[in-house]
């Protein structure tokens, strides 16, 4: 029985871990289904597609807002994590960059 593909949007967390020879990557997506910070969750994600992994490793920065699609992988044992096997990824909004004075433009808190 296969799992249905789901779509989530969220913010790229701090750590991006490359896999073998840059052909895969692991990262965490901070997802908040509501505007309440208490509803936020961290979704571990993995990418095994070479092009998507290259985008994660080379083009994205922590804080970027992403739209990801993929399949939830449930743990088979109590010590395994749940994660999203990402099949596609889109950059919705890059993290704001400092201007020439070093100031970061004001943004609303997620």
C-alpha positions as CSV (number, residue, x, y, z in Angstrom):
1,X,0.0,0.0,0.0
2,X,1.6,3.3,-1.1
3,X,1.3,6.6,0.6
4,X,-0.3,9.6,-1.1
5,X,1.8,12.5,-2.0
6,X,1.4,15.5,0.3
7,X,2.4,19.2,0.0
8,X,3.7,21.4,2.8
9,X,5.1,24.9,3.0
10,X,7.5,26.0,5.6
11,X,10.9,27.5,6.4
12,X,14.2,25.8,5.8
13,X,15.8,25.1,9.2
14,X,19.5,25.7,10.0
15,X,21.2,22.4,9.1
16,X,21.4,20.9,5.6
17,X,23.3,17.6,5.5
18,X,24.7,16.4,2.1
19,X,24.4,12.7,1.3
20,X,26.7,10.6,-0.9
21,X,28.5,12.6,-3.6
22,X,25.8,15.4,-3.4
23,X,23.2,13.1,-4.9
24,X,21.0,13.3,-1.8
25,X,20.4,15.7,1.1
26,X,18.6,15.8,4.4
27,X,17.1,18.9,5.9
28,X,14.4,20.1,8.3
29,X,11.4,22.1,7.4
30,X,9.7,24.2,10.0
31,X,5.9,23.9,9.3
32,X,3.1,25.9,10.9
33,X,-0.4,25.1,9.8
34,X,-1.7,28.1,11.7
35,X,-0.3,31.5,12.7
36,X,0.1,30.2,16.2
37,X,3.8,29.4,17.1
38,X,2.6,26.6,19.4
39,X,1.3,24.7,16.3
40,X,4.8,24.7,14.7
41,X,6.5,21.4,14.0
42,X,9.8,20.4,12.6
43,X,9.5,17.9,9.7
44,X,12.7,16.0,8.8
45,X,13.0,15.7,5.0
46,X,15.2,13.7,2.7
47,X,15.9,14.2,-1.0
48,X,17.2,11.4,-3.3
49,X,16.7,13.2,-6.6
50,X,20.0,14.6,-8.0
51,X,18.5,17.9,-9.3
52,X,16.4,18.6,-6.2
53,X,19.4,17.7,-3.9
54,X,21.6,20.1,-5.9
55,X,19.1,22.9,-5.3
56,X,18.9,22.2,-1.6
57,X,22.7,22.0,-1.2
58,X,23.6,24.9,-3.5
59,X,20.8,27.3,-3.9
60,X,18.9,27.5,-0.6
61,X,19.7,29.1,2.7
62,X,18.3,28.6,6.2
63,X,15.1,30.7,6.5
64,X,14.0,30.4,2.9
65,X,10.3,29.7,2.6
66,X,9.7,26.5,0.6
67,X,6.9,24.5,-0.9
68,X,7.7,20.8,-0.9
69,X,5.8,17.7,-2.1
70,X,6.6,14.1,-1.2
71,X,5.6,11.0,0.8
72,X,5.5,10.6,4.5
73,X,7.7,7.7,5.7
74,X,6.5,6.4,9.0
75,X,8.9,4.7,11.4
76,X,9.0,0.9,11.3
77,X,10.6,0.7,14.8
78,X,10.3,3.0,17.8
79,X,13.9,4.3,17.3
80,X,13.3,5.4,13.7
81,X,12.1,8.9,12.9
82,X,9.2,9.9,10.7
83,X,10.3,11.9,7.7
84,X,9.1,13.4,4.3
85,X,10.7,11.8,1.2
86,X,10.7,15.0,-0.9
87,X,10.0,14.5,-4.7
88,X,9.7,18.2,-5.6
89,X,10.6,21.5,-4.1
90,X,9.9,25.2,-4.9
91,X,11.4,28.3,-3.4
92,X,8.4,30.6,-2.4
93,X,10.4,33.4,-0.8
94,X,14.1,33.7,-0.1
95,X,15.3,34.8,3.4
96,X,15.8,38.6,3.4
97,X,19.4,39.7,2.8
98,X,21.1,42.6,4.5
99,X,21.3,45.8,2.5
100,X,24.6,47.8,2.0
101,X,24.5,49.1,5.6
102,X,24.1,45.6,7.0
103,X,20.5,46.1,8.0
104,X,18.0,43.3,7.3
105,X,14.6,44.5,6.0
106,X,11.8,44.2,8.5
107,X,9.7,41.1,8.0
108,X,6.7,39.7,9.8
109,X,7.5,36.9,12.2
110,X,6.4,33.6,10.8
